[in-house]
């Protein structure tokens, strides 16, 4: 553990908690920045993952989230066929209260100090305009605005990828990829969720929504009067006749309380780390609920930001995001063949790709 002037920079090497290569704790007293950068793997290339800005209760909670998210990015990037490993950063604090240009610039300097081992982008609590500021101090920044050489909002392709994963689940379970007349519950209609709703409605699905923010629900309901609004997530997951449940907010949506009462036959959503703990994937399988692994179906955004590093082309990215349909089907087939839950099948495929990459290097 080493101290660096101008705040504190601790570099920790972990053999536990998923075998992370590096964890960096960042503090800049002048701006009030406290952040964690976690690099899980660089086997496939530089670690790539977004920056989450969130009011964690304490530093331990922030580190735990960064570790989990970084590991998920390794698997996500591997399954998306990208030449990137996995990393994630979290900034501790309420972005509505403490986010400033000075803080974002300080954060950019910390990312830059890693020399390209970690490439950052947007996540919960950070936006394209924020990445434009970070990029002023760090060239390893994606998710920037088109005016600043970036691709802009990645939520469009994230939702498109989730939609493709949902179609693959329908194909596997019902023999037809169409979601017409299927009843889909979307929990969280923010940056990604509201785009997903539009894909579903365009295909003729019956959509029910909920969100902790009334303004987010109102925005979608006003624009799409055919949408049904549930009182809360608990009411949504208990709705009789629900075909698909799409968790699109924060992680941990599938736990010991929600899985037993879930009525849907498919779970496919945009949220990261939907399984609250190991074993939930088996609980879903035991109830014959088909789970589309979150890091597979929500990879559209990372496909976009990775492409930005090489000169963004939307059509090229959309074509690659469309491959999520086939990737998801392949995972379901592997799960059936091996007699394991889809989450375990996806992990095996991703781990094999990372192992082969390490051996090749």
N, C-alpha and C positions, 0 to 999 in steps of 0.2 A: 504494500500500500504506500503510495507516494504522494506527498503534498506538493502542490504547485502554487506559486504566488498568483495574485489577482483572483482570490477566491480559493476554492479547494477542488482539486481534481484527484480523485482516488481511482486507481485502476485495480480491479479485483479479478483474479482468475479462479473460475469455479469448475470443480469436477462434479458437483452436485447440481440439482435443480435443472436437469436437462443438458448438462455438459456445455454450458456457455463458454465461449472463448474469452470474452471480456465484458466487464461491466464498469461503466464510468459514472461517478457521482459528480455532478457539476454544481458549483455555487459561485454566484457573482453578487457580492454584497451591495455594490453600487446600484444595480438594477433590481435587486430582489429575486434574481433567478435562482431557482433550485430545480435541478433536473437530473434524470437518470437516462443514460444511453446504454442499452444492452445489445451486445453482438452475440448471437447464438452460434452462427456458422458462416464461414467464408469459403466452404468447400466448392461451391459452384461459382463463386465470384464475390465481389464486394457486397456486404450486407445491405439490404434495401428494406426500408420500412418507414412508416409515418411517425409523426410527432403528436402525441396525445397531450392535451392541456386540460388538467382535471384537478379539482380540489380534494386530493387524497387526505385521509384522516391523519396519516403520518408517513414518514419516509419509508418505513418497512413495507407498508401497503403499496407505495409507489414502486419500490424495487420489485416486489412480487409481481405486480402487473406488467412491468417492463420485461421481466424474465419470461413470463407466460406469452406475452405478445410477440417477443423476439423469436421464441421457439416456433410459434405459429407461422411467422413470416418465413422461416427456413423451409417449412413444409409447404407453405403456399407457393413460394417461388419455385420450389422443385417441381410441384405438380403442375404449375403453369408453364413449365419448360423454359424458364428464364435463366440466364447466366448470372444469377445473383444468389447470395446467401441471405440469411435472415437477421434483421436487427429491428429495434424499436426504441423510441425515446419517449419519455413522459416528462412534462413540465408540471411541477407541483403548484397548485393554486387555482383560484377561480379566474378564468380568462376574462370574465366581465369586470373583474375588480383590479387585476394586477398586470394584465397584458399591456405592454408598452413597446414602442420602437426600440428603446434602449435595451429592454430585456430580450427581445428577439435577436437583436444584433449580438448581444453577449452569447446567446445560445448558438448562433451561427459560428462564432469563434471557437466554441468548444467542439462543434461538429468538425470544423475545418482542422482542428488540432489532431484529429484521427487520420488525416492524410488520405482520405478516400476509402478507408476500411468500412465506413458507414455512409450511406446515401439517404438523406431524409426527404420527407414529403408530408402531405397533410394527413390528419386523422381527426378524431373527436376534439373539438375545441380549437382547431387551427384551420386556416383557410388559405386560398390562393394568394390573397393579399399579404398574409403572414409569410408565406414562402418567398414572396418577392423581397421582403425585408431581410429574411435570413440569408438569401442568396447574395446580398450585398457583401456579406462577410465569408460566404462559403460557396464554392463552386460545385460542391457535391449536394446540390439541392434540386429537387424536382417538384412537380405540382405547381409550377409558377404560372403566371398569367401569359396569354399569347403575346401581349405587349412587351413582355420581358423574356421572350424566347421559350415560353413553356406551352403546355398543352391545356392549361386551364383546369376546370372542375373535373375530377376523376369519378365523381359519383354517377355520372351518366353510364359509363361502361361497367361500373361495379353493379349497378342494378340490372344491366343487360345480361351480365354473367350469371347473376342469381336467377334471373328469368330462364336462362338456358338450362341451369341446373334443375330448376323446377320442372321444366319440360321433360328432361331426362328421367326424373323421378316418376312422372306420369307415364312415360313410355315403359319404364321397367315394371311399374305396379299395375297399370291398367291397359297396357298394350297400345297406347295412343298418346303422342306427346301433346295433344291439344289440351288446353286448360279451359276451353269453352264450357260454361255452366258449372265449372268446379267452384266450390266455395273456399275462398282463400282468406285467412286472417293475417293481417300485417300489423305487428306490434312495433311501433316506431316509424313515423312517417316524416323523418327529417331529411337530411341530405340525400340519402340513398332510397329510403322507403317510399317517398312520394313519387320518385321515378318508377319504382317497381309497380306501384299502383297503376300508373298509366299504361305500362306494358300489359298488365293483367286485364284492365278494362278494355283495352284495344282488342284483345283476343276474345273477349266476351265472358270473362270470369265474373263471379259474384264476389265482391270484395267487402270485407269488414275490417275496420281499422281501430287502433287505439294509440295513444301517446300520452306521456306525463305532462306534455305541454299543450294546453288548450288551444293556443294559437296555431300550432302545427296541425291539429285535427281540423280546426275551423278552415284553414287554408285549403286542405284537400277536400273537405266536405262541400265547401262553397263552390269549388271548381268542378267537382264531380258529384252531383246530387244523388246518383244511384248508389253511392257508397254508404254502407251501414256503419254506425259508430257504436263500439262497445264501451261500457262504463270504464273498464280497466283491463289490464292484461289477463287477470284471473278470470274475468267474465268471458273474455275472448277465447281462451283455451278450453273453456268448459262448454262452449257453444255446440249444441247438437248439430250434426250434419256437416261439420267442418271437414273439408278434404285436406287442406294444406295449412300448416302454421308457419309463418315467416317471421322469426325474431330478427328485427332490424335495428335494435337499440344497443345497449351495452351487453357485455358478456354474462355468462352464468344463467342464461334464460332457462336452461333445462336442468332441473335439480330434483331432489327427492320429493319436493312438494308438487312440482308442476307435472312431471312425467306421469304419475298415477292418474291424474284427472284430465290429461290431454285427450281430446276426442279426435283430432286429426290423424290421418293415416300416413301423412308425409310431413316432415320438418325440413324446410329449406329456406334459409334466410341470410341476411347480410351481416349480422352481428359476428364479431370475433369471439372465439372461446366460448361457444354456446354451452358446452358440457361443463357443468359446475365442478365436477370432480371425476376421477377415473371410476368406471363402473356404470356411469349413466348411459353410455352407448349400449351396454348389455341390457339395461333396463328397458330402453327403447325397443331393442330387438325382441326382447321377451314379450312385449306388448304388440309385436308385429307392426311397429311404427317405423317407416323407412326414413332414415336420417341421411340427408345429403351433407357431407362434411363441410363445415363452414368455410374453412380455408381454401377449399377447392372452388366452391361456387362463387365466393366473393372476390375472386382474383382479378376481375376485370379492371379494377382501379390500379392495381400494381402493374398489370400489363401496360396500362397507359403511361404511368410515370416512368417505367423502365424504358419504354419506347422514346420518351422525351429526351433521354440522354443521347440518343442517336439521331435526333431530328424527327419530330413528331409527325405521324401520318395517321389520321383518324381511321380511315378505311382499313389500313393494315392492322391497327389495334382491334377494331371491331371484328375483323375476320379471325384474329387470334382468340379474342374473347368468346366467339361463337364456338370454338373448339371445346369449351367447358362442357357443352352438351355431351360430346363423345367421351371426354375424360370422366365425367360423372357416371355415364353408363358403364365404362370399363371398371370403375371402382365397385359398382353394384355387382358386376359379373365376377370380379375377383373375390368379393365378400361371399357370394353364393358358393363359388368353387372351393374356397378355403374354410367355409363354415364359420365365418367370423363377422362381426358387425362392420358396416361400411367404414366407420371411422378408423378401425384397426386396419382394414384393407388399404385405405389411403395412406396411413402412416407407413405401412410396409413398403408401398411403392415409392414414397418420397424418400424413406431411409435408404432404399436400394440405390436410388439415383445419387444421393449424396455420398454413399459409400463408394460407388463406382467412380465418382468424380475425384474423391480423395485418392483412390488407388491410381487413377490416371495421372494425377499430379505428382 
